[in-house]
Amino acid sequence: MEDEIVKLDKNATLSATKFVVLLGLVSLFADITYEGARSITGPYLALFGASAAVVGFVAGFGELVGYGLRLLSGYISDKTQKYWTITITGYTINLIAVPLLALAGNWPLAAVLMIAERTGKAIRTPARDAMLSHATKQIGHGWGFGLHEAMDQIGAMLGPLIVAVILYFKGSYRSGFVVLLIPALLALATLLIARFLYPRPHDLEIKLPHLKSKGLSRSFWVYVLGVGLIAAGYADFPLIAYHFEKVSSVSQSWIPIFYSIAMASDAVAALLFGRLFDRRGITVIMVASLMAMFFAPLVFLGGFYAALFGMILWGMGMGVQESIMRAFIAGIVPSEKRGTAFGIFNGLYGLLWFLGSLALGFLYDISIFLVILLSMGMQFAAVFLFVFAGYKVKKGTVS
């Protein structure tokens, strides 16, 4: 009897791991598609005569839409329980918008497709994360989300490299978008395979009895506010790249390499801290946040090697934000509310990231020291909120 229980447990773990890997492959192919596209959408708009202000507005508005709509998408996914339908719909819009950019004949149409791509991502993310949380319950939320994020970042590194190779061999921006149809179709095909093999992802989660709460806990709201402060204090890479070029601390040819190194750091951190999170809980998030906040003085005040180390810390922080910060949500929110919870988490994160980016950009023209002060101050303050949220969970008073 005991051997049968062990066998069932191993089978459940293997099945959950396969599901996480399948969704990881979907994200890998998807990131190749839209991160490859995002590496050339700026100059592509400029090719049609769009001004720098237009390029900045389209990028910023797209991100705002991409995060803001997750509030609604998450709520609808919980309300309808149509997690697969919403996920597939979102991915389809998200991915097909990229190769369609090759057909755009003017910058307004290209801008609409760029915003459509972000809209699709907004639609599918909360529902996908809710399904992912069921499988990670079996194998460890930290490890599961960390593995997914690592695969995601492999795609984020490969996409721009593929486009760079196309351009190196005298290909056009249009041909780049056309080639990206291949990973887009691979992502959708893998997604449909996952849907066929795992039509009921919630069956992957071990059901434990719990008291049904009336709403999301106070710990959840405190924690999400803490993550929002992290987002508000995190400098966008475009601002960092702008600084590198302005002060010549990093040469133009090295800037994209620095970004690739940061993405590699993101992937490694997601796996490492994911495993540690399953053993030590929110303490790992606190320590990682305190470490990552030192990227600001290093990239904005340091020379080449200091800036390189700063970008490694920046990438590490991004890996933590995209993996174990999501994993904590999965651990404190009942399964029937996770779509809503992930929607709120992503929506607030995106809004405060947008507002923080505006503030940091404004302060940069006044004083770099103010940029560093705001960046580090926000992230340091977030740790105190994590302490409170972790204390409530540890005491079993998630209220």
N, C-alpha and C positions, 0 to 999 in steps of 0.2 A: 504493500500500500504506500509506504514511504517512497519507494523507488518510482512509483507511478506519479506521485506528487512532484518529485524532483524533475521527472521527465516532462511533465506538463509545464512546469515553471521554465525549463530550458526552452521548450518549444514556444512559449509565450514571449520570452525574451528575444529569441531569434526572429519571430514574426514581427515584433515591435521594431527591432533593429533594421530589418528589411524595409519596413515602411518609412522609417526615418531616412534611410539611404536613398530610397526612391524619390522622396520629396527633396532630398539634398541634390540629386541629379537634376530634378526639375529646376531647382534654383540655380544650379551650375550653368545649365544651358540657357536659362532665362537671363542670367547676369552677363553671359557672353554677348547676348543679343542687345540688351538695353544699355549696358555699360560701354560696350563697343560703340554704340550709336552716340551716347552722351559725350564720348571723347571728340566727336567731330560736329555735333549739332551747332555749336557756337559759330565756327567758321562757315558752316553750311548756310546758316541764316544770313551771315554777312555777305555770302556769295550772291544772295538775292537782294542785297542792298539794305538789310536791316541795320539799324544803328546799335551802338553798344548799349544804349538805354533799353532798347527793345530786347536785345539778347538777355540782359540782366533781369528784366521784368518777366520774360517768358520762363526763364530758369527758376526764379524765385516764386512766381505764381504757381508753376507746375509742382514745386515741392510743397507749397502750402495746400494745394488741392490734394496732392498725393497723401498727405497726412491727415488733413481735416476731414476728408470723406470717410476715413476709417472709423470715426465715431458712429456714423450712420450704418456703415457696412457691418460693423461688429454687432450692433443692436439687431439688425435685420437677420443676420445669420443665426443668432440665438433664438429670435422670435419664430423664425420659419423652420429652423433645424435643417435648412438646405445648404449644408456646408460645402458639399461637393459641387453643387450647381453654381453657387456663388464663386467658389474658387476657380472653377473651369472658365466661367464667364469673365472673371477678372484677368486671368492669365491670357485668354484669347485677345481681349482688347489691348492689354499690356504689350503683348509680343507682336501682333499683326500690325500695330501702328508703326513699328520700326521699319520693316521693308517697304511699307507704303510711302515712307518719306522719299524714296527714290522717284516717286511719281509726282511729288509736289512741284508745282511750277512757279510758286511765289512764296515769300516768307510768311504771310498770314496763314496759308494752308499748312505749311511746315510747322508753324507754331501751334496750330490746332492739334496736329498729330502728336507733337511733343507733349502737350498737355493731356491728350487722350492716353498716351502711354503711362503717364503718372496716375491718371484716373483709374486705369485698369489695375495698377499695383495697389491703389487704395482699396479697391473693391475686394481683391482676393486675399490680402494679407491677414486680417483678423480671423477669417474663416479657416485659412490654412494653418495659422498658428494654433487655433483651437484644436484642430484635428491632430496637429503635431504633438500637442500637450498630452493627448491620450496615450500615445506611444511612449513618450518620454517618462511618463509615470512608471512604466515597467522597467526601463533601463537607466533611469536617473534623469531628472529634468536638466541638470547642468550639462551632463555628457551629451544628451540627445540634442539639445539646442546648440551646444558647442560644435558637435559634429555637423549639424545642418549649416551653421554659419561658416565653418571651415570650407565646406564644399561650395557654398555660395561665393566665398571670396576667391576661390580658385577661378571661378567663372569671371569674377570682377577683374582679375589680373589678365586672363586670356583674351577677353573681349577687345580691349584697347590695343593689345599686341597684334591681334589678327587684323584689325583695321590699319594699324601702322604698317604691317607687311604689304597690305593691298596698296596703300598710298606709296610705299617705297618702290613698288614695281609699276609706278605710273598709273595706278588705278584712280578713279574719280571718287568723290564722296558718294555719288549715286551707286557706283558699283559696290562700294562698301556696304551700303544699306541692303543691296540685293543679296550679297553673300551672307549677311546676317539672318536671312530667311531660313537658312539651314539649321542653325542652333534653335531658332524659334520653333520650327516644326519638330525638332527632336525633343524640345521641352514639352510641347503639347502632347506628343505621342507618349512620352514617359508618364505624363500626368494621367492620361487615359488608361494606361496600363495599371497605374496605382489605383485608379478608381475601380477598375475591373477586379483587381486582386483584393482590395480592401474597401468594399462598399460601405462598411460600418466601422470606421476607425475608433469610435467610442468603445467598441467591444475589446479593444486592446488594453484598456485601462482597468486595473483591478478596482472593483467598486467597494468602497468602504462606507459604512453608515455615517451620516452626518446630519446635523440639525439644519434644516433649510432656513437660511437667513432671509430677511426681508430685502436687503440691499447689499451693496458692496461694503466691506468693512472699513473702519476708520484707518486701520493699518494699511489697507490698499491705497487709500487716498493720500496718506502721508508719504508712502513709498513712491507713488506716481509723481507727487510734487517734487520729491528728491531727485528722481530721474529727470524731471523737467528742468531743474536747476543745473544738472549736469549738461543737458542739451543747450541751455541758454549760454553757458560759459564755454562751450566747445567751439573753437574757431573753425570755420569752413576751410577746406583745403585751398579753394580759390584765393582767399585772403592771405593764407600762408604763402602760396605760390607768388602772389602779387608782391609780398614783402621780400621774398628771396630775390626776385628780379630787380626790385627797386633799390635794395641796398647791396646787391651783387654778392650776397653771402653764398649763394648757390648758383652756378651757371645755368643758362637756359636749357642746355642739353641734359643736365642732371636732374632738373625738376621732375619730369615724369618718372625717372628712375627712383627718386625719393618717394614718389607716390606708390610705385609698385612695391617698394620695400615696406611701406606702411601697410599695404594690403596683405603682404606676407605675414607681417607681425600680427595683424588682425586675425588671420586664420590660425596661427599658432596659439595666440592668446585664448581664442574661443575654445580650443581643445583643452589646453592646460587648465585654465580657470574653470572650465566646465566640469572637469573631473574633480577639482578641488572644491567647487561649490557643493557637489553632492555629499562631501564629507564634512565641510565646515559651515555651509549655509551662507547667510548674508554677510558674515565677517569677511568673506573673500571679496564681495562687492565693495565693501568699505576700503579694504587694503588696496585693491586695484584702482579705485577712484583716487585715493591719496597719491598713489604712484603716478597715475596718468596726468594729474593736474600740473606736473612739473614740465610737461611738454611746452607750455606757454613761454616761460623765460628762455628755454633752450632754443626754440625756433625763432623767437623774435629778437633775442639779444645775442645769441651765439654765432660762432663762425660755422664753417662747413661741417666739421665733425660733431660739434655740439648740436647743430640743427639736425644732422642725421640721427643722433640719439633721440632728439626730441620727436622726430617723425616716427621712430620705433615706439616711443611711449604713446604718441597720438594714435597710431594704429592699434596698439594694445588696448587703449581705452575704447576705441570703436568696436573692437572684438568683444569686449565686456558688455558694451551697450546692446549689441545685436544678439548676444547669446544668453548669458546668465541673468541679465536684467530682465529678459523675457521669461527665463526659467523660474524666477522667483514668483512671478505672477501666476504661473501654472500651479505652483505649490500652495498658494493661499486662497485661490478662488475656486469655488465648486465648478464642476465640469459644465453644468448647464448655463453658466454665466460667463464663460471664458471668452466667447466671441465678443461680448459687450466689453469685458475687461480689457482685452487686447485692443479693441477699438479706441477706448478711452486712453489707454496707455500710449498708443501710437499718435492719437490726435493731439494730446497735450504735449507730447514730446516734439512733434513737428511744429506746433504753434510756437513753443518757447524756443526751439532751434531757430525758427525764422526771425522772431523778435530779437533773440540774442545776436544773431548774425548782423542784423541792422545796427544794433547798439555797438557791437565790436567794430564794424566798419566805420561808423561815425566817430568813435573814439580814436581809431587809428590815425585819422587826419589831425587829431588834437595832440595825442601823446601815446606812444607805444607802451609806456609804463602803465597808463590807465587801462589799456587792453589787457595787459598781464594781470593787473589787480582785479579787474572784473572777472576774467576767466578763472583765475585761481580761487577767488572769493566765492563765486557761485558753486564751484565743485567742492570746496571745503565745507560750505554750509550744507550741501546735500548729504554729506556723511552723517551729520547730526540727525537728519531726518531718517536715514537708514538705521541708525542706532535705535531710534524710537520704534520703528516698524519691526525691527528684529527682536526687540525686547518683548513686544506684545505677542509676537508669534511664539517665541521661546516659552513664554509664560502660559501659552495656550489660551490667550485672551484676544483672539483675532476679531476685534469688534470695532 
